[in-house]
Amino acid sequence: MSTVKPDIRQGVILDHLMEVGYADLSTLAKLCGVSQMTIHRDLDALDDAGLLRKVRGGATVEASSHFESNVRYRERVAASEKAAIGEAAAALIEPGMSVMLDDGSTVGAVLPHLIARAP
C-alpha cells in the first residue's frame, strides 16, 4: 500500500501527462511506486474531475472531440507557432482599437504583445 497521499500522487500523474501527453498504466505505476490498480483508481478520479481522459491501457491529456484538454497542456503544444501568430495578430491592432479575445491558448499568445501597443 502506498504511503503517498492520493492528491499528491494524482498531481504527479497530471504533471507527467502534461509533459508527455499520454502514459500507460505501467509507466504511471512505476513513476508513483504503486500498483496498477491504484493508478486505475487515480485515473478514474481524475477522469471524473475532467482533468484527463482515461483510455484503454493508460491516460491522455490530449484533446479529442469528447475531451477538452487542460489549458496548461494546450499552451505547450506548438508554442513557437502560437507565439508567432500572437505577434502577427498584435501587429494588426492599432492604439485605441477595441479588441475582443476568447480564452484559447493561441489567443493567449497575443496578450504579451498588446501591452506595447497600448496608448
FENJOLIN-V527200 format. One line per field, one symbol per residue. burial: # if it has 9 or more other C-alpha atoms within 8 Angstrom, else .. A space follows every 50 residues. Layout:
# FENJOLIN-V527200
burial=???
This chain:
# FENJOLIN-V527200
burial=........##.###..##..#####..##..#.#.#.###.###.##... ####...#####......##..###......##.###.##..#....... ....#######.##..#..
